[in-house]
Amino acid sequence: MGFTVAIDGPAAAGKGTLARALAAHFGFGYLDTGLLYRAVGARVSEGQDPVVAAHELSDADFARDDLRSVEMGGWASQVAAIPEVRQALMTYQRDFAARPEGAVLDGRDIGTVICPDADLKLFVTASAEVRAKRRWDEIGQSMPYDDVLAQVRDRDARDMNRADAPLRPASDAQILDTSELSINDVLTQAIEAIAALRNA
């Protein structure tokens, strides 16, 4: 039977890096659910209806080289606030989570909505300032740091205050604050948590 790990958290907290490393370590499948919303957002940025876009995603949508841009992150946050879009993408995510080889999913509502029965739930976070610095470095410092920080805070506000599936830790999630931890420190904690559960 598969083992499902749900990882939630705000933008640039390190949840994607952790999720990919955990999947590689245990041989689990990995799904960056944020890419689903970024792909929908990319279509919407070109004029398509968001709900139609959510139902018509193809592999080509995930191959776009602009999905990781700050701009597409903003579009993703906007379409993610639309209940019909979230519903359209829910089945895909739950099917992935049920993979027999195990699965790691990261996003903003995995432990609370998509996989409430996940074997392990992690909420990865860091201060807004630390996350903005990471994103600023990631984009090559091509825009003022203060602008990136403002975008991070705006994104947090949208994600945490939306009516449908707001960003918040599941009641039984383990909180990992990465503000002052290396990725290896965080990975070690997560591996130990999974090993303890699988050996219980």
Order of alpha helices (4+ residues) and beta strands (2+ residues): beta-alpha-beta-alpha-alpha-alpha-alpha-alpha-beta-beta-alpha-alpha-beta-alpha
